[in-house]
Amino acid sequence: MIWVFFIAIGVLLVGGFAALVVGRVGYDPLAEPTTTQADPVLTEEFGAGEIAAVRFDTALRGYRMDQVDAVLDQLQHRIEELEARLAADHRR
């Protein structure tokens, strides 16, 4: 009688695996990241204090790349602006 139980468990396992492979059962190993705070944005004329205060949400493999990329783009533009201003001051 126990063999009926094992056959039923086997059928359920095979059926579940087949449904997973075919796509009938959804399986999402990486869920969408949840945001615990607003996206970090620096003001137009940010300073060192604002950079130190930037915080990013954590994700599966570290920080959320879109947030980090946005802040790095802002930093790059600001550094380019300051370098251009410094070069213009040295030319005078």
N, C-alpha and C positions, 0 to 999 in steps of 0.2 A: 504494500500500500504506500510505503514511503517513496517508491519509484514514481508514482503519479505526481507527488509533490515536486520531486526533482525535475521531472519532465515539464511541469507547468512553469517552474522557475527558469528552466532553460529556454522555453518558448518565449517567455517575457523578456529575457535578456537578449535573445536573438532579434526579437521584434523591436525592442527599444534601440538596439544598435543599428538595425536596418532603417528605422525611422530617422535616426540621427544622420546617417550617411545620405539618405535620400533628401533630407532637408525638411521633413515634416515636423520635426522637433527643433526649435531654435536653440542654438548654443552660442553664446557670445562670451568668449574667454576674456575679452577686454571691454569692459563697460565704458560708456562715455564718462569723461572726467567730470567730477562735480566741482563747482566753483564755490569757495567759501568766502570770497571777497571780490570786490570789483577789480577789473583788470587794472594793473598798475600803470598809471599814466604820469609822466613828468610834466610840469608846467613849462611854458616857453623859455623862461629864464631860470632854470633849475640850478641848484647849487649842490655842494657836497652833502649837505644834510639830507636833502631829498633823496639822493642816490642811496645813502645809508639806510633810509627808511623804506626802501622798496622791498616788498615781500611777494613771493610767488606761491601759487598753489602747487602742492606736490602731486605727482602723477606716478604711474607704475614704475617708470624708469628715471625718476628724478623730478624735475620741474616741468611745468607745461611749456612746451617749446614755443607756442604762439605768444605767450606772455613775455618770455625771455627775449624772443626775436624783436618784439615791438619796443621793448626798453633798450635793447642794444642798438636798434635803428635810431632812436632818439639820441642816445649817447654819441653815436657816430656823427650825426648831423651837428650836434652841439660842438664836438671836438673840432670838426672841420671848420665851423664858424669861428671858433676861438683861434685856431691856427691861422686862418685867413686874416683875422683882425690883428694878430700878433705880427704876421709878415708885413701887413700894411703899415703898422707902427714902426717897424724896423727900417722900412724904406724911406721914411720921412727924415 
